[in-house]
Amino acid sequence: MGIKGRLAWALKIDKVSKPLFQAVWRELLNNLFQTCDSVDEINEKLKQIGFKVGEHLLMDYAERIKQHAQSFTEFASTLQLAYKVNSGQDFTDVWISDDEMTIKFSDDDCAICEGVVINDMPGLQYCNLVSGVFQAVLTLRGFKGDAYQESCSALGDETCTWTIKQI
């Protein structure tokens, strides 16, 4: 992370207790488990919540730095910085396809999934909030694309991976 990212993390970004965030997130998921009819419905609602969160984060970010990604591949560094600023950690890996139409972000130590083990809900995207945030940034910045969660450590995958594809 560059000097701007370190300064933003240290000085400009309000912090939330990780255990508090995780507890609120688990209760939100418990509510969705009780009120939704399918895993697909839960995943969609999580992405919708993430989109709303992304709208707020993007507006706050835009007011502070007044610069944006101009090309699709620039989202790799923009979203990496945003993830660091908002979670306090870097992605484990960021991959851009040769045709520059797909970006994958992986986190082996996802702050949302940490300590969570779910064995009875195949297909659940426990931290799909991140996909929604990514979708909001793409959409609000005028890019046509799709963001989705590809793997989730809460369900036993080795890492959490989110993918954005330009359409």
Contact map, one row per residue, 1 for C-alpha under 8 A:
11101100000000000000000000000000000000000000000000000000000000000000000000000000100000000000000000000000000000000000000000000000000000000000000000000000000000000000000
11111100000000000000000000000000000000000000000000000000000000000000000000000000000000000000000000000000000000000000000000000000000000000000000000000000000000000000000
11111110000000000000000000000000000000000000000000000000000000000000000000000000000000000000000000000000000000000000000000000000000000000000000000000000000000000000000
01111111000000000000000000000000000000000000000000000000000000000000000000000000000000000000000000000000000000000000000000000000000000000000000000000000000000000000000
11111111100000000000000000000000000000000000000000000000000000000000000000000000100110000000000000000000000000000000000000000000000000000000000000000000000000000000000
11111111110000000000000000000000000000000000000000000000000000000000000000000000000000000000000000000000000000000000000000000000000000000000000000000000000000000000000
00111111111100000000000000000000000000000000000000000000000000000000000000000000000000000000000000000000000000000000000000000000000000000000000000000000000000000000000
00011111111110000000000000000000000000000000000000000000000000000000000000000000000010000000000000000000000000000000000000000000000000000000000000000000000000000000000
00001111111110000000000000000000000000000000000000000000000000000000000000000000000111010000000000000000000000000000000000000000000000000000000000000000000000000000000
00000111111110000000000000000000000000000000000000000000000000000000000000000000000000000000000000000000000000000000000000000000000000000000000000000000000000000000000
00000011111110000000000000000000000000000000000000000000000000000000000000000000000000000000000000000000000000000000000000000000000000000000000000000000000000000000000
00000011111111000000000000000000000000000000000000000000000000000000000000000000000000000000000000000000000000000000000000000000000000000000000000000000000000000000000
00000001111111100000000000000000000000000000000000000000000000000000000000000000000011000000000000000000000000000000000000000000000000000000000000000000000000000000000
00000000000111110000000000000000000000000000000000000000000000000000000000000000000000000000000000000000000000000000000000000000000000000000000000000000000000000000000
00000000000011111000000000000000000000000000000000000000000000000000000000000000000001000000000000000000000000000000000000000000000000000000000000000000000000000000000
00000000000001111101100000000000000000000000000000000000000000000000000000000000000000000000000000000000000000000000000000000000000000000000000000000000000000000000000
00000000000000111111100000000000000000000000000000000000000000000000000000000000000000000000000000000000000000000000000000000000000000000000000000000000000000000000000
00000000000000011111110000000000000000000000000000000000000000000000000000000000000000000000000000000000000000100000000000000000000000000000000000000000000000000000000
00000000000000001111111000000000000000000000000000000000000000000000000000000000000000000000000000000000000000000000000000000000000000000000000000000000000000000000000
00000000000000011111111100000000000000000000000000000000000000000000000000000000000000000000000000000000000000000000000000000000000000000000000000000000000000000000000
00000000000000011111111110000000000000000000000000000000000000000000000000000000000000000000000000000000000000000000000000000000000000000000000000000000000000000000000
00000000000000000111111111000000000000000000000000000000000000000000000000000000000000000000000000000000000000110000000000000000000000000000000000000000000000000000000
00000000000000000011111111100000000000000000000000000000000000000000000000000000000000000000000000000000000000000000000000000000000000000000000000000000000000000000000
00000000000000000001111111110000000000000000000000000000000000000000000000000000000000000000000000000000000000000000000000000000000000000000000000000000000000000000000
00000000000000000000111111111000000000000000000000000000000000000000000000000000000000000000000000000000000000010000000000000000000000000000000000000000000000000000000
00000000000000000000011111111100000000000000000000000000000000000000000000000000000000000000000000000000000000000000000000000000000000000000000000000000000000000000000
00000000000000000000001111111110000000000000000000000000000000000000000000000000000000000000000000000000000000000000000000000000000000000000000000000000000000000000000
00000000000000000000000111111111000000000000000000000000000000000000000000000000000000000000000000000000000000000000000000000000000000000000000000000000000000000000000
00000000000000000000000011111111100000000000000000000000000000000000000000000000000000000000000000000000000000000000000000000000000000000000000000000000000000000000000
00000000000000000000000001111111110000000000000000000000000000000000000000000000000000000000000000000000000000000000000000000000000000000000000000000000000000000000000
00000000000000000000000000111111111000000000000000000000000000000000000000000000000000000000000000000000000000000000000000000000000000000000000000000000000000000000000
00000000000000000000000000011111111100000100000000000000000000000000000000000000000000000000000000000000000000000000000000000000000000000000000000000000000000000000000
00000000000000000000000000001111111100000100000000000000000000000000000000000000000000000000000000000000000000000000000000000000000000000000000000000000000000000000000
00000000000000000000000000000111111100000000000000000000000000000000000000000000000000000000000000000000000000000000000000000000000000000000000000000000000000000000000
00000000000000000000000000000011111110000000000000000000000000000000000000000000000000000000000000000000000000000000000000000000000000000000000000000000000000000000000
00000000000000000000000000000001111111101100000000000000000000000000000000000000000000000000000000000000000000000000000000000000000000000000000000000000000000000000000
00000000000000000000000000000000001111101000000000000000000000000000000000000000000000000000000000000000000000000000000000000000000000000000000000000000000000000000000
00000000000000000000000000000000000111111100000000000000000000000000000000000000000000000000000000000000000000000000000000000000000000000000000000000000000000000000000
00000000000000000000000000000000000111111110000000000000000000000000000000000000000000000000000000000000000000000000000011110000000000000000000000000000000000000000000
00000000000000000000000000000000000001111111000000000000000000000000000000000000000000000000000000000000000000000000000000110000000000000000000000000000000000000000000
00000000000000000000000000000000000111111111100000000000000000000000000000000000000000000000000000000000000000000000000000000000000000000000000000000000000000000000000
00000000000000000000000000000001100101111111110000000000000000000000000000000000000000000000000000000000000000000000000000010000000000000000000000000000000000000000000
00000000000000000000000000000000000000111111111000000000000000000000000000000000000000000000000000000000000000000000000000011101000000000000000000000000000000000000000
00000000000000000000000000000000000000011111111100000000000000000000000000000000000000000000000000000000000000000000000000000000000000000000000000000000000000000000000
00000000000000000000000000000000000000001111111110000000000000000000000000000000000000000000000000000000000000000000000000000000000000000000000000000000000000000000000
00000000000000000000000000000000000000000111111111000000000000000000000000000000000000000000000000000000000000000000000000000011100100000000000000000000000000000000000
00000000000000000000000000000000000000000011111111100000000000000000000000000000000000000000000000000000000000000000000000000001111110000000000000000000000000000000000
00000000000000000000000000000000000000000001111111110000000000000000000000000000000000000000000000000000000000000000000000000000100100000000000000000000000000000000000
00000000000000000000000000000000000000000000111111111000000000000000000000000000000000000000000000000000000000000000000000000000100100000000000000000000000000000000000
00000000000000000000000000000000000000000000011111111100000000000000000000000000000000000000000000000000000000000000000000000001111110010000000000000000000000000000000
00000000000000000000000000000000000000000000001111111110000000000000000000000000000000000000000000000000000000000000000000000000101111110000000000000000000000000000000
00000000000000000000000000000000000000000000000111111111000000000000000000000000000000000000000000000000000000000000000000000000000110010000000000000000000000000000000
00000000000000000000000000000000000000000000000011111111100000000000000000000000000000000000000000000000000000000000000000000000000110000000000000000000000000000000000
00000000000000000000000000000000000000000000000001111111110000000000000000000000000000000000000000000000000000000000000000000000000111111000000000000000000000000000000
00000000000000000000000000000000000000000000000000111111111000000000000000000000000000000000000000000000000000000000000000000000000010011001000000000000000000000000000
00000000000000000000000000000000000000000000000000011111111100000000000000000000000000000000000000000000000000000000000000000000000000000000000000000000000000000000000
00000000000000000000000000000000000000000000000000001111111110000000000000000000000000000000000000000000000000000000000000000000000000000000000000000000000000000000000
00000000000000000000000000000000000000000000000000000111111111000000000000000000000000000000000000000000000000000000000000000000000000001000000000000000000000000000000
00000000000000000000000000000000000000000000000000000011111111100000000000000000000000000000000000000000000000000000000000000000000000000000000000000000000000000000000
00000000000000000000000000000000000000000000000000000001111111110000000000000000000000000000000000000000000000000000000000000000000000000000000000000000000000000000000
00000000000000000000000000000000000000000000000000000000111111111100000000000000000000000000000000000000000000000000000000000000000000000000000000000000000000000000000
00000000000000000000000000000000000000000000000000000000011111111111000000000000000000000000000000000000000000000000000000000000000000000000000000000000000000000000000
00000000000000000000000000000000000000000000000000000000001111111100000000000000000000000000000000000000000000000000000000000000000000000000000000000000000000000000000
00000000000000000000000000000000000000000000000000000000000111111100000000000000000000000000000000000000000000000000000000000000000000000000000000000000000000000000000
00000000000000000000000000000000000000000000000000000000000011111110000000000000000000000000000000000000000000000000000000000000000000000000000000000000000000000000000
00000000000000000000000000000000000000000000000000000000000011111111000000000000000000000000000000000000000000000000000000000000000000000000000000000000000000000000000
00000000000000000000000000000000000000000000000000000000000001001111100000000000000000000000000000000000000000000000000000000000000000000000000000000000000000000000000
00000000000000000000000000000000000000000000000000000000000001000111110000000100000000000000000000000000000000000000000000000000000000000000000000000000000000000000000
00000000000000000000000000000000000000000000000000000000000000000011111101100100000000000000000000000000000000000000000000000000000000000000000000000000000000000000000
00000000000000000000000000000000000000000000000000000000000000000001111101000000000000000000000000000000000000000000000000000000000000000000000000000000000000000000000
00000000000000000000000000000000000000000000000000000000000000000000111111100000000000000000000000000000000000000000000000000000000000000000000000000000000000000000000
00000000000000000000000000000000000000000000000000000000000000000000111111100000000000000000000000011000000000000000000000000000000000000000001000000000000000000000010
00000000000000000000000000000000000000000000000000000000000000000000001111110000000000000000000100011010000000000000000000000000000000000000000000000000000000000000000
00000000000000000000000000000000000000000000000000000000000000000000111111111100000000000000000000000000000000000000000000000000000000000000000000000000000000000000000
00000000000000000000000000000000000000000000000000000000000000000000101111111111000000000000000000000000000000000000000000000000000000000000000000000000000000000000000
00000000000000000000000000000000000000000000000000000000000000000000000011111111000000000000010100000010000000000000000000000000000000000000000000000000000000000000000
00000000000000000000000000000000000000000000000000000000000000000000000001111111100000000000000000000000000000000000000000000000000000000000000000000000000000000000000
00000000000000000000000000000000000000000000000000000000000000000001100001111111110000000000000000000000000000000000000000000000000000000000000000000000000000000000000
00000000000000000000000000000000000000000000000000000000000000000000000000111111111000000000000000000000000000000000000000000000000001000000000000000000000000000000000
00000000000000000000000000000000000000000000000000000000000000000000000000111111111100000110000000000000000000000000000000000000000000000000000000000000000000000000000
10001000000000000000000000000000000000000000000000000000000000000000000000001111111110000100000000000000000000000000000000000000000000000000000000000000000000000000000
00000000000000000000000000000000000000000000000000000000000000000000000000000111111111000000000000000000000000000000000000000000000000000000000000000000000000000000000
00000000000000000000000000000000000000000000000000000000000000000000000000000011111111111110000000000000000000000000000000000000000000000000000000000000000000000000000
00001000100000000000000000000000000000000000000000000000000000000000000000000001111111111110000000000000000000000000000000000000000000000000000000000000000000000000000
00001001100010000000000000000000000000000000000000000000000000000000000000000000111111111000000000000000000000000000000000000000000000000000000000000000000000000000000
00000000100010100000000000000000000000000000000000000000000000000000000000000000011111110000000000000000000000000000000000000000000000000000000000000000000000000000000
00000000000000000000000000000000000000000000000000000000000000000000000000000000001111111000000000000000000000100000000000000000000000000000000000000000000000000000000
00000000100000000000000000000000000000000000000000000000000000000000000000000000001111111100000000000000000000000000000000000000000000000000000000000000000000000000000
00000000000000000000000000000000000000000000000000000000000000000000000000000000001110111110000000000000000000000000000000000000000000000000000000000000000000000000000
00000000000000000000000000000000000000000000000000000000000000000000000000000001101100011111000000000000001000000000000000000000000000000000000000000000000000000000000
00000000000000000000000000000000000000000000000000000000000000000000000000000001001100001111110000000000111100000000000000000000000000000000000000000000000000000000000
00000000000000000000000000000000000000000000000000000000000000000000000000000000000000000111110000000000111110000000000000000000000000000000000000000000000000000000000
00000000000000000000000000000000000000000000000000000000000000000000000000000000000000000011111000000001111000000000000000000000000000000000000000000000000000000000000
00000000000000000000000000000000000000000000000000000000000000000000000000010000000000000011111100000011110000000000000000000000000000000000000000000000000000000000000
00000000000000000000000000000000000000000000000000000000000000000000000000000000000000000000111110000011100000000000000000000000000000000000000000000000000000000000000
00000000000000000000000000000000000000000000000000000000000000000000000010010000000000000000011111011111000000000000000000000000000000000000000000000000000000000000000
00000000000000000000000000000000000000000000000000000000000000000000000000000000000000000000001111111110000000000000000000000000000000000000000000000000000000000000000
00000000000000000000000000000000000000000000000000000000000000000000000000000000000000000000000111111000000000000000000000000000000000000000000000000000000000000000000
00000000000000000000000000000000000000000000000000000000000000000000000000000000000000000000000011111100000000000000000000000000000000000000000000000000000000000000000
00000000000000000000000000000000000000000000000000000000000000000000000110000000000000000000000111111110000000000000000000000000000000000000000000000000000000000000000
00000000000000000000000000000000000000000000000000000000000000000000000110000000000000000000000111111110000000000000000000000000000000000000000000000000000000000000111
00000000000000000000000000000000000000000000000000000000000000000000000000000000000000000000000110111111000000000000000000000000000000000000000000000000000000000011110
00000000000000000000000000000000000000000000000000000000000000000000000010010000000000000000011110011111100000000000000000000000000000000000000000000000000000000011100
00000000000000000000000000000000000000000000000000000000000000000000000000000000000000000000111100000111110000000000000000000000000000000000000000000000000000001111000
00000000000000000000000000000000000000000000000000000000000000000000000000000000000000000011111000000011111000000000000000000000000000000000000000000000000000001110000
00000000000000000000000000000000000000000000000000000000000000000000000000000000000000000011110000000001111100000000000000000000000000000000000000000000000000111100000
00000000000000000000000000000000000000000000000000000000000000000000000000000000000000000111100000000000111111000000000000000000000000000000000000000000000000111000000
00000000000000000000000000000000000000000000000000000000000000000000000000000000000000000011000000000000011111000000000000000000000000000000000000000000100001110000000
00000000000000000000000000000000000000000000000000000000000000000000000000000000000000000001000000000000001111101100000000000000000000000000000000000000000000110000000
00000000000000000000000000000000000000000000000000000000000000000000000000000000000000000000000000000000001111111100000000000000000000000000000000000000100000110000000
00000000000000000100010000000000000000000000000000000000000000000000000000000000000000100000000000000000000011111100000000000000000000000000000000000000000000000000000
00000000000000000000010010000000000000000000000000000000000000000000000000000000000000000000000000000000000001111100000000000010000000000000000000000000000000000000000
00000000000000000000000000000000000000000000000000000000000000000000000000000000000000000000000000000000000011111111000000000110000000000000000000000001110000000000000
00000000000000000000000000000000000000000000000000000000000000000000000000000000000000000000000000000000000011111111000000000000000000000000000000000000010000000000000
00000000000000000000000000000000000000000000000000000000000000000000000000000000000000000000000000000000000000001111100000000000000000000000000000000000010000000000000
00000000000000000000000000000000000000000000000000000000000000000000000000000000000000000000000000000000000000001111110000000000000000000000000000000000010000000000000
00000000000000000000000000000000000000000000000000000000000000000000000000000000000000000000000000000000000000000011111000000000000000000000000000000000111100000000000
00000000000000000000000000000000000000000000000000000000000000000000000000000000000000000000000000000000000000000001111110000000000000000000000000000000011100000000000
00000000000000000000000000000000000000000000000000000000000000000000000000000000000000000000000000000000000000000000111111000000000000000000000000000000001100000000000
00000000000000000000000000000000000000000000000000000000000000000000000000000000000000000000000000000000000000000000011111000000000000000000000000000000000000000000000
00000000000000000000000000000000000000100000000000000000000000000000000000000000000000000000000000000000000000000000011111110000000000000000000000000000001000000000000
00000000000000000000000000000000000000100000000000000000000000000000000000000000000000000000000000000000000000000000001111110000000000000000000000000000001000000000000
00000000000000000000000000000000000000110000000000000000000000000000000000000000000000000000000000000000000000000000000011111000000000000000000000000000000000000000000
00000000000000000000000000000000000000110110000000000000000000000000000000000000000000000000000000000000000000000000000011111100000000000000000000000000001000000000000
00000000000000000000000000000000000000000010000000000000000000000000000000000000000000000000000000000000000000000000000000111111000000000000000000001011000000000000000
00000000000000000000000000000000000000000010000000000000000000000000000000000000000000000000000000000000000000001000000000011111000000000000000000000001011000000000000
00000000000000000000000000000000000000000000010000000000000000000000000000000000000000000000000000000000000000011000000000001111111000000000000000001001000000000000000
00000000000000000000000000000000000000000010011001000000000000000000000000000000000000000000000000000000000000000000000000001111111100000000000000011000000000000000000
00000000000000000000000000000000000000000000011111100000000000000000000000000000000000000000000000000000000000000000000000000011111110000000000000000000000000000000000
00000000000000000000000000000000000000000000001001000000000000000000000000000000000000000000000000000000000000000000000000000011111111000000000000001000000000000100000
00000000000000000000000000000000000000000000001001100000000000000000000000000000000000000000000000000000000000000000000000000011111111100000000000111000000000000110000
00000000000000000000000000000000000000000000011111111100000000000000000000000000000000000000000000000000000000000000000000000001111111110000000000110000000000000000000
00000000000000000000000000000000000000000000001001111110000000000000000000000000000000000000000000000000000000000000000000000000111111111000000000000000000000000000000
00000000000000000000000000000000000000000000000000100100000000000000000000000010000000000000000000000000000000000000000000000000011111111100000000100000000000000001000
00000000000000000000000000000000000000000000000000100100000000000000000000000000000000000000000000000000000000000000000000000000001111111110000011100000000000000001000
00000000000000000000000000000000000000000000000001110110000000000000000000000000000000000000000000000000000000000000000000000000000111111111000000000000000000000000000
00000000000000000000000000000000000000000000000000000110010000000000000000000000000000000000000000000000000000000000000000000000000011111111100000000000000000000000000
00000000000000000000000000000000000000000000000000000000000000000000000000000000000000000000000000000000000000000000000000000000000001111111111110000000000000000000000
00000000000000000000000000000000000000000000000000000000000000000000000000000000000000000000000000000000000000000000000000000000000000111111111110000000000000000000000
00000000000000000000000000000000000000000000000000000010000000000000000000000000000000000000000000000000000000000000000000000000000000011111111000000000000000000000000
00000000000000000000000000000000000000000000000000000000000000000000000000000000000000000000000000000000000000000000000000000000000000001111111000000000000000000000000
00000000000000000000000000000000000000000000000000000000000000000000000000000000000000000000000000000000000000000000000000000000000000000111111100000000000000000000000
00000000000000000000000000000000000000000000000000000000000000000000000100000000000000000000000000000000000000000000000000000000000000000111111110000000000000000000010
00000000000000000000000000000000000000000000000000000000000000000000000000000000000000000000000000000000000000000000000000000000000000000110011111000000000000000000011
00000000000000000000000000000000000000000000000000000000000000000000000000000000000000000000000000000000000000000000000000000000000000100110001111100000000000000001111
00000000000000000000000000000000000000000000000000000000000000000000000000000000000000000000000000000000000000000000000000000000000000100000000111110000000000000001111
00000000000000000000000000000000000000000000000000000000000000000000000000000000000000000000000000000000000000000000000000000000001101100000000011111000000000000111100
00000000000000000000000000000000000000000000000000000000000000000000000000000000000000000000000000000000000000000000000000000001001100000000000001111100000000000111000
00000000000000000000000000000000000000000000000000000000000000000000000000000000000000000000000000000000000000000000000000001011011000000000000000111111000000011110000
00000000000000000000000000000000000000000000000000000000000000000000000000000000000000000000000000000000000000000000000000000000000000000000000000011111000000011110000
00000000000000000000000000000000000000000000000000000000000000000000000000000000000000000000000000000000000000000000000000001000000000000000000000001111100010111100000
00000000000000000000000000000000000000000000000000000000000000000000000000000000000000000000000000000000000000001000000000001110000000000000000000001111111111111000000
00000000000000000000000000000000000000000000000000000000000000000000000000000000000000000000000000000000000101001000100000000000000000000000000000000011111111110000000
00000000000000000000000000000000000000000000000000000000000000000000000000000000000000000000000000000000000000001111110000000100000000000000000000000001111110000000000
00000000000000000000000000000000000000000000000000000000000000000000000000000000000000000000000000000000000000000000111011010100000000000000000000000001111110000000000
00000000000000000000000000000000000000000000000000000000000000000000000000000000000000000000000000000000000000000000111000000000000000000000000000000001111111000000000
00000000000000000000000000000000000000000000000000000000000000000000000000000000000000000000000000000000000000000000000000000000000000000000000000000011111111110000000
00000000000000000000000000000000000000000000000000000000000000000000000000000000000000000000000000000000000100000000000000000000000000000000000000000001100111110000000
00000000000000000000000000000000000000000000000000000000000000000000000000000000000000000000000000000000011111000000000000000000000000000000000000000011100011111000000
00000000000000000000000000000000000000000000000000000000000000000000000000000000000000000000000000000000011111000000000000000000000000000000000000001111100011111100000
00000000000000000000000000000000000000000000000000000000000000000000000000000000000000000000000000000001111000000000000000000000000000000000000000001111000000111110000
00000000000000000000000000000000000000000000000000000000000000000000000000000000000000000000000000000001110000000000000000000000011000000000000000111110000000011111000
00000000000000000000000000000000000000000000000000000000000000000000000000000000000000000000000000000111100000000000000000000000001000000000000000111100000000001111100
00000000000000000000000000000000000000000000000000000000000000000000000000000000000000000000000000000111000000000000000000000000000001100000000011110000000000000111110
00000000000000000000000000000000000000000000000000000000000000000000000000000000000000000000000000001110000000000000000000000000000000000000000011100000000000000011111
00000000000000000000000000000000000000000000000000000000000000000000000100000000000000000000000000001100000000000000000000000000000000000000001111000000000000000001111
00000000000000000000000000000000000000000000000000000000000000000000000000000000000000000000000000001000000000000000000000000000000000000000000111000000000000000000111
